[in-house]
């Protein structure tokens, strides 16, 4: 199932294909440079509450986590509820 979802994110969505079922990314990356941020970072919450990040990185969970670590924390952006 994960490979289907990742294919849709990488190709299907851009091709205008309709997806069904899950509406949020499941199993988003939480480890960056060997550090696990899962205790303080929730991908879906972060992009839902930071529209500029969602617009800039779309569904690239690695880029979103990198932004959070490199900029978001120091900017005081909320990372989870």
The first five atom37 places (N, CA, C, CB, O) and aatype in JSON, in Angstrom:
{
  "aatype": [20, 20, 20, 20, 20, 20, 20, 20, 20, 20, 20, 20, 20, 20, 20, 20, 20, 20, 20, 20, 20, 20, 20, 20, 20, 20, 20, 20, 20, 20, 20, 20, 20, 20, 20, 20, 20, 20, 20, 20, 20, 20, 20, 20, 20, 20, 20, 20, 20, 20, 20, 20, 20, 20, 20, 20, 20, 20, 20, 20, 20, 20, 20, 20, 20, 20, 20, 20, 20, 20, 20, 20, 20, 20, 20, 20, 20, 20, 20, 20, 20],
  "atom_mask": [
    [1, 1, 1, 1, 1],
    [1, 1, 1, 1, 1],
    [1, 1, 1, 1, 1],
    [1, 1, 1, 1, 1],
    [1, 1, 1, 1, 1],
    [1, 1, 1, 1, 1],
    [1, 1, 1, 1, 1],
    [1, 1, 1, 1, 1],
    [1, 1, 1, 1, 1],
    [1, 1, 1, 1, 1],
    [1, 1, 1, 1, 1],
    [1, 1, 1, 1, 1],
    [1, 1, 1, 1, 1],
    [1, 1, 1, 1, 1],
    [1, 1, 1, 1, 1],
    [1, 1, 1, 1, 1],
    [1, 1, 1, 1, 1],
    [1, 1, 1, 1, 1],
    [1, 1, 1, 1, 1],
    [1, 1, 1, 1, 1],
    [1, 1, 1, 1, 1],
    [1, 1, 1, 1, 1],
    [1, 1, 1, 1, 1],
    [1, 1, 1, 1, 1],
    [1, 1, 1, 1, 1],
    [1, 1, 1, 1, 1],
    [1, 1, 1, 1, 1],
    [1, 1, 1, 1, 1],
    [1, 1, 1, 1, 1],
    [1, 1, 1, 1, 1],
    [1, 1, 1, 1, 1],
    [1, 1, 1, 1, 1],
    [1, 1, 1, 1, 1],
    [1, 1, 1, 1, 1],
    [1, 1, 1, 1, 1],
    [1, 1, 1, 1, 1],
    [1, 1, 1, 1, 1],
    [1, 1, 1, 1, 1],
    [1, 1, 1, 1, 1],
    [1, 1, 1, 1, 1],
    [1, 1, 1, 1, 1],
    [1, 1, 1, 1, 1],
    [1, 1, 1, 1, 1],
    [1, 1, 1, 1, 1],
    [1, 1, 1, 1, 1],
    [1, 1, 1, 1, 1],
    [1, 1, 1, 1, 1],
    [1, 1, 1, 1, 1],
    [1, 1, 1, 1, 1],
    [1, 1, 1, 1, 1],
    [1, 1, 1, 1, 1],
    [1, 1, 1, 1, 1],
    [1, 1, 1, 1, 1],
    [1, 1, 1, 1, 1],
    [1, 1, 1, 1, 1],
    [1, 1, 1, 1, 1],
    [1, 1, 1, 1, 1],
    [1, 1, 1, 1, 1],
    [1, 1, 1, 1, 1],
    [1, 1, 1, 1, 1],
    [1, 1, 1, 1, 1],
    [1, 1, 1, 1, 1],
    [1, 1, 1, 1, 1],
    [1, 1, 1, 1, 1],
    [1, 1, 1, 1, 1],
    [1, 1, 1, 1, 1],
    [1, 1, 1, 1, 1],
    [1, 1, 1, 1, 1],
    [1, 1, 1, 1, 1],
    [1, 1, 1, 1, 1],
    [1, 1, 1, 1, 1],
    [1, 1, 1, 1, 1],
    [1, 1, 1, 1, 1],
    [1, 1, 1, 1, 1],
    [1, 1, 1, 1, 1],
    [1, 1, 1, 1, 1],
    [1, 1, 1, 1, 1],
    [1, 1, 1, 1, 1],
    [1, 1, 1, 1, 1],
    [1, 1, 1, 1, 1],
    [1, 1, 1, 1, 1]
  ],
  "atom_positions": [
    [[0.82, -1.2, 0.0], [0.0, 0.0, 0.0], [0.86, 1.26, 0.0], [-0.93, 0.0, 1.2], [0.52, 2.23, -0.68]],
    [[1.96, 1.26, 0.75], [2.8, 2.45, 0.8], [3.37, 2.77, -0.58], [3.93, 2.26, 1.81], [3.45, 3.94, -0.96]],
    [[3.77, 1.74, -1.34], [4.34, 2.0, -2.66], [3.29, 2.63, -3.59], [4.87, 0.68, -3.28], [3.63, 3.48, -4.42]],
    [[2.03, 2.23, -3.46], [0.96, 2.83, -4.25], [0.83, 4.31, -3.9], [-0.38, 2.09, -3.99], [0.75, 5.15, -4.79]],
    [[0.81, 4.62, -2.62], [0.65, 6.0, -2.19], [1.84, 6.85, -2.65], [0.51, 6.07, -0.66], [1.65, 7.97, -3.14]],
    [[3.04, 6.33, -2.49], [4.23, 7.09, -2.88], [4.25, 7.31, -4.4], [5.52, 6.36, -2.43], [4.68, 8.37, -4.86]],
    [[3.79, 6.33, -5.17], [3.71, 6.51, -6.62], [2.7, 7.61, -6.95], [3.31, 5.18, -7.31], [2.96, 8.45, -7.81]],
    [[1.58, 7.61, -6.27], [0.57, 8.64, -6.5], [1.15, 10.02, -6.19], [-0.68, 8.38, -5.65], [0.95, 10.96, -6.97]],
    [[1.85, 10.16, -5.08], [2.44, 11.45, -4.71], [3.47, 11.88, -5.75], [3.09, 11.36, -3.31], [3.49, 13.04, -6.16]],
    [[4.32, 10.95, -6.16], [5.4, 11.29, -7.1], [4.91, 11.54, -8.52], [6.42, 10.17, -7.12], [5.44, 12.41, -9.21]],
    [[3.9, 10.81, -8.96], [3.49, 10.89, -10.36], [2.0, 11.11, -10.58], [3.91, 9.66, -11.05], [1.6, 12.01, -11.32]],
    [[1.19, 10.29, -9.95], [-0.24, 10.29, -10.22], [-0.93, 11.61, -9.99], [-0.88, 9.28, -9.4], [-1.77, 12.02, -10.79]],
    [[-0.61, 12.29, -8.9], [-1.26, 13.56, -8.59], [-0.94, 14.59, -9.68], [-0.81, 14.08, -7.21], [-1.83, 15.33, -10.11]],
    [[0.32, 14.64, -10.12], [0.73, 15.58, -11.17], [0.05, 15.27, -12.5], [2.24, 15.55, -11.34], [-0.19, 16.15, -13.32]],
    [[-0.25, 13.98, -12.7], [-0.9, 13.55, -13.93], [-2.41, 13.78, -13.89], [-0.61, 12.08, -14.19], [-3.11, 13.5, -14.86]],
    [[-2.92, 14.28, -12.77], [-4.34, 14.56, -12.63], [-5.17, 13.34, -12.28], [-4.84, 15.16, -13.87], [-6.39, 13.37, -12.44]],
    [[-4.54, 12.29, -11.81], [-5.27, 11.08, -11.44], [-5.97, 11.29, -10.09], [-4.31, 9.86, -11.38], [-5.46, 12.0, -9.22]],
    [[-7.11, 10.68, -9.95], [-7.88, 10.8, -8.71], [-7.4, 9.74, -7.72], [-9.4, 10.65, -8.97], [-7.24, 8.58, -8.09]],
    [[-7.18, 10.14, -6.51], [-6.84, 9.2, -5.45], [-8.05, 8.98, -4.56], [-5.64, 9.72, -4.61], [-8.93, 9.83, -4.49]],
    [[-8.1, 7.86, -3.91], [-9.21, 7.58, -3.0], [-8.65, 7.13, -1.67], [-10.15, 6.51, -3.59], [-7.48, 6.78, -1.56]],
    [[-9.5, 7.15, -0.67], [-9.09, 6.66, 0.65], [-8.43, 7.73, 1.48], [-8.17, 5.5, 0.5], [-9.01, 8.79, 1.71]],
    [[-7.25, 7.46, 1.91], [-6.52, 8.32, 2.83], [-6.28, 9.7, 2.23], [-5.18, 7.68, 3.22], [-5.88, 9.81, 1.07]],
    [[-6.52, 10.75, 3.02], [-6.35, 12.1, 2.54], [-5.14, 12.81, 3.13], [-7.58, 12.89, 2.83], [-4.88, 13.97, 2.81]],
    [[-4.39, 12.12, 3.98], [-3.19, 12.71, 4.56], [-2.03, 11.73, 4.41], [-3.41, 13.07, 6.07], [-2.24, 10.51, 4.35]],
    [[-0.84, 12.26, 4.34], [0.34, 11.43, 4.23], [0.51, 10.6, 5.48], [1.59, 12.29, 3.98], [0.48, 11.12, 6.6]],
    [[0.69, 9.32, 5.3], [0.9, 8.4, 6.42], [2.36, 7.99, 6.46], [-0.01, 7.14, 6.3], [2.97, 7.78, 5.41]],
    [[2.92, 7.89, 7.63], [4.3, 7.44, 7.77], [5.33, 8.44, 7.29], [4.49, 6.18, 7.04], [6.38, 8.06, 6.76]],
    [[5.04, 9.73, 7.46], [5.97, 10.77, 7.02], [7.31, 10.63, 7.75], [5.38, 12.18, 7.27], [7.36, 10.16, 8.89]],
    [[8.35, 11.03, 7.08], [9.7, 10.97, 7.65], [9.78, 11.84, 8.89], [10.75, 11.41, 6.61], [9.28, 12.96, 8.91]],
    [[10.42, 11.33, 9.94], [10.63, 12.1, 11.16], [12.09, 12.13, 11.59], [9.79, 11.54, 12.29], [12.43, 12.78, 12.57]],
    [[12.95, 11.45, 10.86], [14.38, 11.41, 11.19], [15.13, 12.29, 10.2], [14.93, 9.94, 11.17], [15.01, 12.12, 8.99]],
    [[15.91, 13.22, 10.74], [16.7, 14.14, 9.92], [18.1, 14.2, 10.49], [16.05, 15.56, 9.87], [18.29, 14.48, 11.67]],
    [[19.09, 13.93, 9.65], [20.5, 13.9, 10.07], [20.71, 13.02, 11.31], [21.0, 15.31, 10.36], [21.47, 13.37, 12.21]],
    [[20.03, 11.89, 11.33], [20.19, 10.92, 12.41], [19.44, 11.23, 13.69], [21.6, 10.81, 12.73], [19.56, 10.48, 14.66]],
    [[18.67, 12.3, 13.71], [17.91, 12.68, 14.9], [16.42, 12.44, 14.63], [18.17, 14.18, 15.3], [15.9, 12.87, 13.6]],
    [[15.75, 11.74, 15.54], [14.32, 11.46, 15.4], [13.52, 12.58, 16.06], [13.96, 10.08, 16.02], [13.58, 12.77, 17.27]],
    [[12.77, 13.32, 15.25], [11.97, 14.45, 15.73], [10.5, 14.08, 15.97], [12.06, 15.59, 14.74], [9.67, 14.96, 16.15]],
    [[10.19, 12.79, 15.97], [8.79, 12.38, 16.07], [8.11, 12.83, 17.36], [8.7, 10.89, 15.97], [6.89, 12.97, 17.38]],
    [[8.84, 13.07, 18.41], [8.24, 13.52, 19.66], [7.75, 14.97, 19.58], [9.25, 13.38, 20.81], [6.88, 15.38, 20.35]],
    [[8.3, 15.74, 18.64], [7.93, 17.16, 18.55], [7.44, 17.59, 17.17], [9.11, 18.01, 18.93], [7.05, 18.74, 16.99]],
    [[7.45, 16.68, 16.2], [7.09, 17.05, 14.83], [6.0, 16.15, 14.29], [8.31, 16.99, 13.93], [6.13, 14.92, 14.31]],
    [[4.93, 16.76, 13.8], [3.85, 16.04, 13.13], [3.69, 16.67, 11.75], [2.51, 16.1, 13.96], [3.23, 17.81, 11.64]],
    [[4.06, 15.95, 10.72], [4.04, 16.47, 9.34], [2.68, 17.06, 8.96], [4.41, 15.36, 8.37], [2.61, 18.19, 8.49]],
    [[1.61, 16.3, 9.16], [0.29, 16.76, 8.74], [-0.15, 18.01, 9.5], [-0.74, 15.66, 8.93], [-0.75, 18.91, 8.91]],
    [[0.15, 18.07, 10.77], [-0.18, 19.27, 11.55], [0.63, 20.47, 11.04], [0.08, 19.03, 13.06], [0.11, 21.57, 10.89]],
    [[1.91, 20.24, 10.79], [2.81, 21.32, 10.38], [2.37, 21.94, 9.06], [4.24, 20.8, 10.26], [2.31, 23.16, 8.95]],
    [[2.06, 21.11, 8.06], [1.66, 21.7, 6.78], [0.25, 22.27, 6.82], [1.76, 20.67, 5.67], [-0.07, 23.2, 6.08]],
    [[-0.6, 21.71, 7.67], [-1.96, 22.23, 7.8], [-1.99, 23.6, 8.44], [-2.82, 21.27, 8.6], [-2.89, 24.39, 8.18]],
    [[-1.02, 23.89, 9.28], [-0.98, 25.16, 10.0], [0.08, 26.12, 9.49], [-0.73, 24.9, 11.46], [0.28, 27.19, 10.06]],
    [[0.75, 25.76, 8.42], [1.76, 26.61, 7.8], [1.57, 26.52, 6.29], [3.22, 26.18, 8.22], [2.31, 25.82, 5.6]],
    [[0.59, 27.25, 5.79], [0.23, 27.19, 4.37], [1.36, 27.51, 3.43], [-0.88, 28.11, 4.11], [1.43, 26.96, 2.33]],
    [[2.27, 28.39, 3.85], [3.4, 28.73, 2.99], [4.32, 27.53, 2.8], [4.18, 29.9, 3.58], [4.91, 27.35, 1.74]],
    [[4.45, 26.71, 3.84], [5.3, 25.52, 3.75], [4.64, 24.5, 2.82], [5.54, 24.89, 5.16], [5.31, 23.89, 1.99]],
    [[3.34, 24.32, 2.96], [2.63, 23.39, 2.08], [2.74, 23.84, 0.63], [1.14, 23.28, 2.49], [2.97, 23.02, -0.26]],
    [[2.6, 25.13, 0.38], [2.69, 25.65, -0.98], [4.1, 25.49, -1.55], [2.28, 27.13, -1.01], [4.26, 25.22, -2.74]],
    [[5.1, 25.65, -0.71], [6.48, 25.57, -1.18], [6.94, 24.14, -1.43], [7.39, 26.23, -0.18], [7.66, 23.88, -2.39]],
    [[6.53, 23.21, -0.57], [7.08, 21.86, -0.63], [6.07, 20.78, -1.0], [7.68, 21.52, 0.68], [6.45, 19.62, -1.15]],
    [[4.8, 21.13, -1.15], [3.73, 20.19, -1.49], [3.76, 18.99, -0.57], [3.85, 19.73, -2.94], [3.63, 19.14, 0.64]],
    [[3.94, 17.81, -1.12], [3.89, 16.59, -0.33], [5.27, 15.98, -0.09], [3.01, 15.57, -1.0], [5.39, 14.78, 0.14]],
    [[6.31, 16.8, -0.15], [7.67, 16.32, 0.05], [7.98, 16.32, 1.55], [8.7, 17.19, -0.73], [8.46, 17.32, 2.08]],
    [[7.7, 15.2, 2.21], [7.86, 15.14, 3.67], [9.3, 15.34, 4.11], [7.35, 13.82, 4.18], [9.53, 15.86, 5.2]],
    [[10.26, 14.94, 3.31], [11.67, 15.13, 3.66], [12.0, 16.63, 3.67], [12.6, 14.36, 2.67], [12.66, 17.12, 4.59]],
    [[11.56, 17.34, 2.65], [11.83, 18.78, 2.57], [11.11, 19.55, 3.67], [11.4, 19.33, 1.2], [11.65, 20.51, 4.22]],
    [[9.9, 19.12, 4.01], [9.14, 19.78, 5.08], [9.85, 19.59, 6.41], [7.7, 19.23, 5.15], [9.97, 20.54, 7.19]],
    [[10.31, 18.38, 6.69], [11.04, 18.14, 7.94], [12.33, 18.93, 7.96], [11.33, 16.64, 8.11], [12.68, 19.5, 9.0]],
    [[13.05, 18.98, 6.86], [14.29, 19.77, 6.79], [14.0, 21.23, 7.07], [14.97, 19.61, 5.41], [14.77, 21.89, 7.77]],
    [[12.91, 21.76, 6.53], [12.55, 23.15, 6.8], [12.27, 23.35, 8.28], [11.33, 23.57, 5.97], [12.75, 24.32, 8.88]],
    [[11.51, 22.45, 8.86], [11.2, 22.54, 10.29], [12.47, 22.59, 11.13], [10.33, 21.36, 10.74], [12.62, 23.44, 12.0]],
    [[13.4, 21.68, 10.85], [14.63, 21.6, 11.64], [15.51, 22.83, 11.4], [15.41, 20.33, 11.28], [16.03, 23.41, 12.36]],
    [[15.68, 23.23, 10.14], [16.62, 24.3, 9.81], [16.06, 25.71, 10.01], [17.05, 24.15, 8.4], [16.83, 26.65, 10.23]],
    [[14.74, 25.86, 9.92], [14.15, 27.2, 10.01], [12.94, 27.29, 10.94], [13.76, 27.66, 8.65], [12.84, 28.22, 11.74]],
    [[12.05, 26.33, 10.84], [10.78, 26.4, 11.55], [10.9, 26.53, 13.05], [9.99, 25.2, 11.25], [10.2, 27.33, 13.66]],
    [[11.79, 25.75, 13.66], [11.95, 25.84, 15.12], [12.42, 27.22, 15.53], [12.94, 24.78, 15.62], [11.89, 27.8, 16.48]],
    [[13.42, 27.76, 14.83], [13.95, 29.08, 15.21], [12.96, 30.2, 14.89], [15.27, 29.34, 14.5], [13.03, 31.27, 15.49]],
    [[12.05, 29.97, 13.94], [11.01, 30.95, 13.62], [9.83, 30.87, 14.57], [10.53, 30.76, 12.19], [8.91, 31.68, 14.49]],
    [[9.84, 29.88, 15.47], [8.77, 29.72, 16.43], [7.51, 29.11, 15.85], [8.45, 31.04, 17.03], [6.43, 29.27, 16.41]],
    [[7.64, 28.41, 14.73], [6.48, 27.77, 14.12], [6.04, 26.59, 14.96], [6.79, 27.31, 12.67], [6.87, 25.85, 15.49]],
    [[4.74, 26.41, 15.08], [4.2, 25.27, 15.83], [4.42, 24.02, 15.01], [2.69, 25.45, 16.17], [4.22, 24.01, 13.8]],
    [[4.82, 22.98, 15.68], [5.15, 21.74, 14.99], [4.16, 20.62, 15.27], [6.51, 21.31, 15.37], [4.12, 19.65, 14.51]],
    [[3.38, 20.73, 16.3], [2.31, 19.77, 16.59], [1.35, 20.43, 17.56], [2.87, 18.43, 17.16], [1.61, 21.51, 18.09]],
    [[0.23, 19.75, 17.8], [-0.8, 20.34, 18.67], [-0.46, 20.21, 20.14], [-2.14, 19.68, 18.41], [-1.22, 20.66, 20.99]]
  ]
}
